[in-house]
Amino acid sequence: MEEYDLIAIGTGSAMSVVEAFLALNPEAKVAVIDKDEPGGICLTRGCIPSKILLYSAEVAREVRRSKEFGINARIDGIDFRKIMERMRRIIGEDVKMIEEGLKNSPNIDYFREVAEFVEPYKLKVGDKVISSKRIIIGAGSKPLIPKIEGLEEAGYLTSDTLLKLEEMPESLAVIGGGYVAMEYGNFFAQLGCDVKIVEMADRILPNEELEVSKFVERKMREVAEIRTRSRVFKVEKRGDRKVLLVERDGKTEEIEAEEILVAVGRAPNSDILKPERGGIETERGWIKVNEYLETSLAGVYALGDAIGKHMFKHVANYEAKVVIYNAILGKKMKVDYRVVPHAVFTYPEVASVGLKEEEALEKFGKGNAFVGFFRLEETGKGIAMNEEGFVKLIVKRDGEILGCHIAAKNASILIQEVVLAMEHNLSVFDLAESMHIHPAQSEVVMWAASNLMSVDEYSKIKEEMVNA
């Protein structure tokens, strides 16, 4: 059995901890373990490859609407193979660079193996047992596969396996209506695939504000078929087609497609890692951590998807900083999830941070919660782009920004000034009074901050958007 000064499971954000540890301990010996290609989920099969693909979809959409601006452009064809090869080439170059760095580091033993705990502080890796009193768990997650009769027999794609496609299916049934489902549904639909999205909840993007979900649904219906309140209970293979049997409002419907994409959420990797053998507590399979990101086993920390909290790469990077402070520097830094933004790269983009309207009402009461709202199409830049969208701010009576929700082109960019304001305790009045470039898209944030109203006043606008 070989003893290490540090063991890191996963080659995503956990590598920041490894780098910090080796910078402070240049003679230390570290083991890095990953059963998959190095780089972590985000690089190899998550946010980076998906956004590379989605940019092709964005270009296709802009070409199709070019006549709105007096440009007679058209799409003569979609080279799906080239789109996929471009993505794989970009990802492959980064993966190769990371792999070479791991293999050539004199301080690192790199294991491309499955890791599993055998007892506290000891891991079985391949045919070896290694140990350390300091372990970082960044084991990621995997696509959640629902138990649907006939699904395995019929075959399906996940967000992992679709990255290996060489040819675009003529039709695609997407099971799920969350972030991954809507992003890839948008990707395939914009490229001309016949996409049918099937969501069990009463709306797509059910974790977003109601009016955000409804606005995205309305725009996405221009390119894809969307069915909500629909439960897939069986899948059948009929020749070269796959048929989903769907229950909706007490009736059974059939949805036929060449291929199926399952995108209903993420599942933990604890069945592979077996943390319970190491005395590490889990909850529904996710690694339990305290406010310092330490597990129930002293000296063992976890971050990223493995803990099942906020499964975004930027959050994992932040958690890595917290682990560096606590596990490497020996300080006491509590994790702070007060300001955690996220974005959904569908059309239109969605971005959100902080409390939703109902959460603010429950916490502060109707008399203390206000809404700032403005439509993108009422700004100079919005008119120039011929784009719809909106910004919704959730604000306390004293001006504290509690949350922000945006559905618009470039929402992931627009929200950043609100994130900064919340992080540094700036008020909604600071946003309203800050000079914004005219005519720039960012003015929609300024005007929302300048257009505060009571929840009752806003309810009329909300009802109009929901029922549009």
Secondary structure, 3 states (H helix, E strand, C coil): CEECCEEEECCCCHHHHHHHHHHHCCCCCEEEECCCCCCHHHHHHCHHHHHHHHHHHHHHHHHHCHHHHCCCCCCCCCCHHHHHHHHHHHHHHHHHHHHHHHHHCCCEEEECCCEEEEECCEEEECCEEEECCCEEECCCEEECCCCCECHHHHCCECCCHHHHCCCCCCEEEEECCCHHHHHHHHHHHHCCCEEEEECCCCCCCCCCCHHHHHHHHHHHCCCCEEECCEEEEEEEEECCEEEEEEEECCEEEEEEECEEEECCCEEECHHHHCHHHHCCCEECCEECCCCCCECCCCCEEECHHHHCCCCCHHHHHHHHHHHHHHHHCCCCCCCCCCCCCEEECCCCCEEEEECCHHHHHHHHCHHHEEEEEEEHHHCHHHHHHCCCCEEEEEEECCCEEEEEEEECCCHHHHCHHHHHHHHCCCEHHHHHHCCCCCCCCCHHHHHHHHCEEEHHHHHHHHHHHHCC
